[in-house]
Amino acid sequence: MDKLKSGWKTSEFWTTCILQGVSLAVILGMVNSTESATLTDSLTKMITAIFTLAISGGTTLAYIKSRFDLKNK
């Protein structure tokens, strides 16, 4: 069984934080409610893209390191 990630390391955590931040901005009047859906959608897509790039980069670095270690044996 895979080890579970800490809560703050998941995309769900960051998406929830973004949603709460947008909700707070609407309550405080910083953003009107019609703009909140667009803002939430954009920020959610941004978080997803960041996690995708980070995982892809990590996988690439792990591959490069394993190939380097294999060639140096």
C-alpha positions, -999 to +999 in steps of 0.1 A: +000+000+000+013+035-009+022+058+019-003+087+023+009+122+017+006+149+044-024+170+039-006+201+027+012+182+000-020+173-019-037+193-046-070+189-028-056+209+001-044+237-020-077+238-041-096+240-008-074+269+004-080+287-029-118+282-026-118+295+010-096+325+000-120+334-028-150+330-005-134+353+021-127+379-006-163+378-017-175+382+020-151+411+025-164+427-007-130+426-024-144+404-053-181+404-064-199+371-065-201+370-104-163+373-106-157+346-079-166+316-102-141+328-129-114+335-103-119+301-086-118+282-119-086+300-130-069+295-097-079+258-095-065+252-130-033+270-120-028+248-089-035+217-110-009+228-136+017+235-109+013+200-093+014+184-128+047+202-136+062+194-102+054+157-105+067+156-141+099+174-131+104+151-101+099+120-123+124+133-149+150+141-123+146+107-107+151+091-141+182+112-149+197+103-115+191+066-119+206+066-153+236+086-141+241+062-111+238+032-134+264+045-158+289+053-130+289+017-116 
